[in-house]
Amino acid sequence: MQTNQRSDGDQWTITSSVGRTALLVALGRALESRRDDALIDDPFAESLVLAAGDADITPTAVEERAQDDPDMTRSLEFLTDMMAARTLRIDDEIRTANADRCRQVVLLASGLDARAARIPWTPGTTVFEVDQPAVIGFKDEVLDEVGARPSATRVSVACDLRDDWLSALRSADFADDVPTFWLAEGLLPYLRPADQERLLTTITSVAPSGSVLMLDTTSGPIDTDDWDVDATGFGVSVEDLFLDTGEFDAQQWLEEHGWTATSEPVVSVLGENGRGSGITSDERYSAMIGKVRIVTAHRR
């Protein structure tokens, strides 16, 4: 199993620590895309997973292990359902905002997100992807190898979000005065409360009226005791991924700082799309996934 112990200023590769979570997100999207009743279609996710070179973390390998392992089966259900719901809801909102007025899109801690390549963008759209240099470099190489042809202008911004990422974004020709769609998917849970507030403050400072922000967070502080699926099958120690379990209410903060924000539980998105019956009480869904909610905020 990978050693994932977090610390201030820590670094990671595509297969270790927080970088490994980006790989697992892509794995979840690849697994969901294989389903006959798939809620999403990500044609690049499997290529990104395979290129990482970890034979234990491929769609075929994990599906084979799950055949004889009930814990692994449950873990795969958790992963695919989480990624299906999150991706579906974000994709719907991002398409609407892009068709409306947001011609800039910023994917913060973009990981192995292939939206720039797979979403049909309105002409004139620029998609900025911000992440650590190792992650950005890996994704750029893989997308080039598979011949991805984004319909938007895709701009890679290799910068750690703990550094001055806004200056790096501006240097890449980001415009402060243009309505922008901001995405912080799978990011806030890995930041301390003070760092979450700092991130939202920075976004707000360069988000004019008409901008949209989406993020996922939890209702209440993260408690690893709630994580009742076995992540070790993916080479992850959940307890070592989080720096702080303090509570920060992102939705309330946004409401108090010039945004109109709404949220919905991930399990509701799944239920609305036929994934499970009586889904909020379905024992297949862990206490952890039950806490996850997707926040959508519009700049007033």
SEZA-798625 format. One record per residue (C-alpha): residue number from 1; chain; x, y, z. Coordinates in pm, 1 decimal, decimal comma, always signed. Example, Ala and Ser with C-alpha at 12.3 -4.5 7.8 and 13.67 -1.06 7.14 Angstrom:
// SEZA-798625
   seq   mol          x          y          z
     1     A    +1230,0     -450,0     +780,0
     2     A    +1367,0     -106,0     +714,0
This chain:
// SEZA-798625
   seq   mol          x          y          z
     1     A       +0,0       +0,0       +0,0
     2     A     +113,8     +351,5      -75,1
     3     A     +248,1     +568,9     +205,9
     4     A      +27,1     +877,1     +196,7
     5     A     +103,1    +1061,3     +520,8
     6     A      +25,5    +1431,9     +468,3
     7     A     +239,8    +1725,4     +583,1
     8     A     +276,4    +2094,4     +506,0
     9     A     +444,0    +2147,0     +171,6
    10     A     +425,0    +1779,2      +76,5
    11     A     +453,9    +1671,9     -285,5
    12     A     +312,8    +1377,9     -474,6
    13     A     +326,1    +1188,1     -800,5
    14     A      +36,9    +1063,1    -1007,5
    15     A      +33,5     +736,9     -810,9
    16     A     +101,4     +857,5     -455,6
    17     A      -74,1    +1053,5     -180,7
    18     A     -327,0    +1311,3     -307,6
    19     A     -205,3    +1246,2     -662,3
    20     A     -337,1     +892,9     -627,8
    21     A     -684,0    +1026,7     -553,7
    22     A     -682,3    +1194,1     -897,2
    23     A     -599,8     +854,6    -1045,0
    24     A     -889,9     +698,3     -854,1
    25     A    -1128,1     +969,0     -976,7
    26     A    -1029,9     +881,1    -1333,4
    27     A    -1071,2     +512,9    -1248,3
    28     A    -1422,5     +578,8    -1119,8
    29     A    -1513,7     +764,0    -1437,9
    30     A    -1366,3     +486,2    -1649,4
    31     A    -1562,7     +220,8    -1459,5
    32     A    -1885,7     +419,2    -1484,9
    33     A    -1831,8     +473,4    -1858,0
    34     A    -1813,3      +93,4    -1902,2
    35     A    -2161,0      +38,6    -1756,4
    36     A    -2459,0      -33,0    -1981,7
    37     A    -2658,3     +217,7    -1774,6
    38     A    -2373,9     +472,6    -1746,6
    39     A    -2471,7     +820,9    -1636,0
    40     A    -2159,2     +970,2    -1797,7
    41     A    -1918,7     +897,4    -2081,2
    42     A    -1553,3     +985,0    -2034,2
    43     A    -1360,4     +843,5    -2332,9
    44     A    -1023,7     +954,8    -2193,3
    45     A    -1044,8     +829,5    -1834,9
    46     A     -930,5     +474,0    -1903,6
    47     A     -631,9     +588,4    -2112,5
    48     A     -519,5     +814,9    -1829,2
    49     A     -548,6     +532,8    -1574,9
    50     A     -359,2     +284,4    -1789,0
    51     A      -81,9     +533,9    -1862,8
    52     A      -10,1     +566,9    -1490,0
    53     A     +141,7     +219,2    -1507,1
    54     A       -4,6      +74,7    -1187,6
    55     A     -122,6     -272,8    -1281,5
    56     A     -335,4     -298,6     -966,2
    57     A     -535,5      +13,5    -1051,2
    58     A     -691,7      -50,7    -1388,7
    59     A    -1061,7     -104,1    -1462,7
    60     A    -1006,2     -468,6    -1557,0
    61     A     -783,8     -545,6    -1256,2
    62     A    -1019,3     -400,5     -995,3
    63     A    -1325,5     -559,8    -1152,6
    64     A    -1153,2     -898,6    -1145,5
    65     A    -1056,7     -857,9     -778,6
    66     A    -1411,1     -758,8     -691,4
    67     A    -1551,4    -1087,7     -823,9
    68     A    -1425,6    -1271,8     -516,0
    69     A    -1407,4     -986,5     -265,1
    70     A    -1729,1     -834,0     -120,8
    71     A    -1533,6     -545,9      +34,7
    72     A    -1382,1     -459,8     -301,0
    73     A    -1724,2     -480,5     -464,1
    74     A    -1857,3     -230,1     -213,7
    75     A    -1558,7       -2,6     -269,3
    76     A    -1616,1       -6,6     -644,3
    77     A    -1983,9      +77,7     -596,6
    78     A    -1884,9     +369,9     -377,5
    79     A    -1625,8     +495,5     -625,3
    80     A    -1833,1     +463,6     -940,7
    81     A    -2148,8     +606,3     -784,9
    82     A    -1962,5     +903,7     -638,4
    83     A    -1788,8     +984,7     -966,7
    84     A    -2104,0     +928,9    -1171,3
    85     A    -2311,2    +1168,5     -961,9
    86     A    -2043,2    +1432,8     -924,4
    87     A    -1943,2    +1428,8    -1289,3
    88     A    -2300,1    +1428,4    -1419,4
    89     A    -2406,8    +1723,6    -1208,5
    90     A    -2095,9    +1930,3    -1281,5
    91     A    -2107,7    +1856,2    -1654,5
    92     A    -2470,0    +1970,4    -1675,9
    93     A    -2396,8    +2296,1    -1495,2
    94     A    -2076,0    +2370,3    -1681,5
    95     A    -2245,8    +2327,1    -2019,6
    96     A    -2527,8    +2559,6    -1917,2
    97     A    -2292,0    +2828,4    -1787,3
    98     A    -2068,0    +2802,0    -2092,9
    99     A    -2362,0    +2833,2    -2332,9
   100     A    -2491,1    +3129,9    -2132,8
   101     A    -2194,4    +3362,0    -2073,1
   102     A    -1895,0    +3193,1    -1911,9
   103     A    -1631,0    +3178,2    -2184,7
   104     A    -1353,3    +3118,9    -1933,1
   105     A    -1335,5    +2797,6    -1731,6
   106     A    -1085,5    +2738,9    -1450,1
   107     A    -1034,6    +2384,5    -1322,3
   108     A     -852,2    +2411,1     -989,6
   109     A     -648,8    +2106,7     -885,4
   110     A     -761,5    +1968,9    -1219,7
   111     A     -597,6    +1630,6    -1167,6
   112     A     -688,7    +1393,7    -1451,2
   113     A    -1005,8    +1585,2    -1538,9
   114     A    -1047,3    +1555,1    -1918,9
   115     A    -1340,5    +1795,2    -1953,4
   116     A    -1140,7    +2028,7    -2176,0
   117     A    -1112,4    +1745,8    -2428,7
   118     A    -1451,2    +1576,6    -2398,0
   119     A    -1705,8    +1858,6    -2359,3
   120     A    -1826,3    +2039,8    -2676,3
   121     A    -1748,1    +2400,6    -2586,0
   122     A    -1901,4    +2721,2    -2713,0
   123     A    -1665,9    +2881,7    -2968,2
   124     A    -1421,9    +3122,4    -2805,0
   125     A    -1397,8    +2932,6    -2475,6
   126     A    -1067,7    +2899,4    -2288,1
   127     A    -1023,1    +2623,7    -2030,2
   128     A     -744,2    +2677,5    -1775,4
   129     A     -623,6    +2369,9    -1586,6
   130     A     -429,0    +2439,0    -1267,3
   131     A     -235,3    +2168,1    -1085,3
   132     A     +109,5    +2058,9     -976,8
   133     A     +366,0    +2037,6    -1259,4
   134     A     +398,5    +1656,9    -1239,1
   135     A      +23,2    +1609,1    -1272,7
   136     A      -15,5    +1861,2    -1554,8
   137     A     +281,4    +1716,5    -1743,1
   138     A     +147,5    +1362,0    -1718,0
   139     A     -198,1    +1457,2    -1843,4
   140     A      -64,6    +1672,8    -2127,1
   141     A     +146,8    +1381,5    -2249,5
   142     A     -135,2    +1127,5    -2236,6
   143     A     -391,4    +1351,4    -2407,2
   144     A     -140,5    +1424,1    -2681,8
   145     A      -71,0    +1051,3    -2726,7
   146     A     -439,6     +962,5    -2764,2
   147     A     -498,0    +1248,2    -3006,4
   148     A     -736,9    +1452,9    -2792,1
   149     A     -863,9    +1756,1    -2980,2
   150     A    -1036,4    +2001,0    -2742,8
   151     A    -1293,4    +2230,4    -2899,5
   152     A    -1185,0    +2499,8    -2651,6
   153     A     -844,2    +2656,9    -2608,4
   154     A     -687,5    +2441,4    -2336,1
   155     A     -424,4    +2614,6    -2123,3
   156     A     -216,8    +2417,4    -1872,7
   157     A     -108,3    +2615,7    -1566,3
   158     A     +155,1    +2418,5    -1376,1
   159     A     +135,2    +2560,6    -1025,4
   160     A      +80,1    +2427,7     -674,6
   161     A     -234,6    +2581,5     -525,1
   162     A      -35,3    +2650,5     -209,0
   163     A     +175,0    +2893,0     -415,5
   164     A      +68,1    +3210,6     -598,2
   165     A     -155,3    +3032,8     -845,0
   166     A     -353,2    +3346,3     -932,1
   167     A      -43,2    +3520,1    -1066,6
   168     A      +36,8    +3206,1    -1267,0
   169     A     -318,0    +3206,9    -1402,4
   170     A     -295,2    +3573,1    -1499,6
   171     A      +37,4    +3508,2    -1670,7
   172     A     -145,7    +3251,1    -1882,8
   173     A     -381,7    +3529,0    -2005,0
   174     A     -667,2    +3474,6    -1760,6
   175     A     -888,9    +3786,2    -1760,0
   176     A    -1022,0    +3908,5    -1424,4
   177     A    -1319,4    +4093,0    -1575,0
   178     A    -1474,3    +3805,8    -1773,1
   179     A    -1750,8    +3586,8    -1624,6
   180     A    -1583,0    +3257,1    -1543,2
   181     A    -1686,8    +2907,6    -1444,9
   182     A    -1472,6    +2794,9    -1152,0
   183     A    -1449,9    +2430,8    -1051,4
   184     A    -1297,8    +2301,9     -727,4
   185     A    -1390,1    +1934,5     -759,4
   186     A    -1252,4    +1699,0     -497,3
   187     A    -1038,8    +1978,0     -351,7
   188     A    -1180,4    +2133,4      -34,8
   189     A    -1170,0    +1815,9     +178,7
   190     A     -790,1    +1811,8     +143,2
   191     A     -747,6    +2170,6     +265,5
   192     A     -748,9    +2305,8     +618,1
   193     A    -1044,3    +2534,8     +696,8
   194     A     -825,1    +2847,4     +678,0
   195     A     -692,2    +2738,1     +339,1
   196     A    -1044,6    +2672,2     +212,9
   197     A    -1145,0    +3023,9     +309,6
   198     A     -830,7    +3165,4     +147,5
   199     A     -907,6    +2982,9     -175,7
   200     A    -1266,6    +3108,7     -189,8
   201     A    -1151,2    +3462,2     -105,6
   202     A     -908,8    +3456,9     -397,8
   203     A    -1171,2    +3325,4     -638,3
   204     A    -1421,5    +3585,2     -523,0
   205     A    -1170,3    +3865,1     -579,7
   206     A    -1156,6    +3788,5     -953,6
   207     A    -1510,5    +3663,0    -1017,6
   208     A    -1734,5    +3932,1    -1171,7
   209     A    -2112,4    +3909,8    -1177,9
   210     A    -2226,1    +3617,5    -1389,3
   211     A    -1948,7    +3387,1    -1273,3
   212     A    -2030,9    +3039,1    -1144,2
   213     A    -1845,5    +2830,2     -886,8
   214     A    -1895,6    +2460,8     -819,0
   215     A    -1736,5    +2252,7     -546,5
   216     A    -1804,0    +1946,5     -341,4
   217     A    -1786,2    +1944,4      +34,7
   218     A    -1931,6    +1761,4     +331,4
   219     A    -2212,6    +1842,4     +570,2
   220     A    -2006,8    +1859,2     +886,3
   221     A    -1639,7    +1785,0     +949,9
   222     A    -1470,6    +1484,3     +797,4
   223     A    -1463,6    +1189,2    +1031,9
   224     A    -1262,7     +896,6     +899,6
   225     A    -1481,5     +668,3    +1112,3
   226     A    -1758,5     +745,0     +862,2
   227     A    -1551,3     +595,5     +584,0
   228     A    -1703,8     +250,5     +599,5
   229     A    -1571,0     +123,8     +269,2
   230     A    -1231,2      -41,1     +241,5
   231     A     -999,2     +190,1      +45,8
   232     A     -693,3      -27,7      +95,0
   233     A     -782,4     -220,4     -219,2
   234     A     -694,2      +96,4     -408,2
   235     A     -365,9     +142,4     -223,4
   236     A     -500,5     +430,7      -14,6
   237     A     -491,7     +492,1     +358,1
   238     A     -782,6     +728,4     +415,2
   239     A     -657,6     +843,1     +754,1
   240     A     -340,1     +977,3     +594,9
   241     A     -502,1    +1185,7     +320,9
   242     A     -643,5    +1470,0     +527,8
   243     A     -447,6    +1746,0     +699,0
   244     A     -725,7    +1864,9     +925,6
   245     A    -1078,9    +1753,1    +1006,2
   246     A    -1196,0    +2098,6    +1114,8
   247     A    -1525,2    +2232,3     +990,6
   248     A    -1571,1    +2508,0     +732,4
   249     A    -1912,5    +2580,4     +581,3
   250     A    -1825,4    +2677,3     +224,4
   251     A    -2185,7    +2736,5     +121,8
   252     A    -2251,1    +2974,8     +409,4
   253     A    -1924,9    +3158,9     +341,5
   254     A    -2019,4    +3208,6      -22,6
   255     A    -2365,6    +3337,7      +69,7
   256     A    -2203,6    +3594,0     +297,4
   257     A    -1956,0    +3711,0      +32,1
   258     A    -2155,7    +3798,0     -276,1
   259     A    -2269,9    +3460,9     -408,3
   260     A    -2608,9    +3289,9     -424,6
   261     A    -2538,9    +2927,7     -337,4
   262     A    -2740,8    +2608,4     -337,4
   263     A    -2639,7    +2251,8     -259,8
   264     A    -2763,3    +1899,0     -313,2
   265     A    -2650,6    +1565,8     -172,0
   266     A    -2468,7    +1329,1     -404,1
   267     A    -2715,0    +1055,3     -310,4
   268     A    -3002,1    +1273,9     -435,2
   269     A    -2836,3    +1309,7     -774,6
   270     A    -2801,4     +931,2     -791,1
   271     A    -3161,9     +872,2     -687,6
   272     A    -3293,4    +1119,4     -944,6
   273     A    -3111,9     +924,6    -1213,2
   274     A    -3238,7     +580,9    -1121,9
   275     A    -2936,3     +462,5     -927,4
   276     A    -3097,4     +280,1     -636,0
   277     A    -3437,4     +277,3     -470,1
   278     A    -3487,2     +467,1     -146,3
   279     A    -3128,9     +565,6     -194,0
   280     A    -3076,4     +785,7     +110,8
   281     A    -3131,8     +486,2     +336,3
   282     A    -2977,5     +223,9     +107,7
   283     A    -2722,3      +33,5     +312,8
   284     A    -2491,5      +13,6       +9,7
   285     A    -2416,2     +382,0      +60,1
   286     A    -2172,9     +465,3     +336,2
   287     A    -2209,0     +736,6     +596,1
   288     A    -1931,7     +919,8     +413,6
   289     A    -2102,0     +940,7      +74,5
   290     A    -2420,4    +1038,3     +255,6
   291     A    -2245,7    +1353,7     +380,1
   292     A    -2111,9    +1466,2      +43,9
   293     A    -2294,4    +1752,8     -122,2
   294     A    -2237,5    +1949,8     -440,4
   295     A    -2247,2    +2327,9     -405,7
   296     A    -2333,3    +2555,7     -698,6
   297     A    -2281,2    +2930,0     -648,8
   298     A    -2366,0    +3221,1     -879,1
   299     A    -2187,1    +3554,4     -835,0
   300     A    -2430,1    +3834,3     -766,6
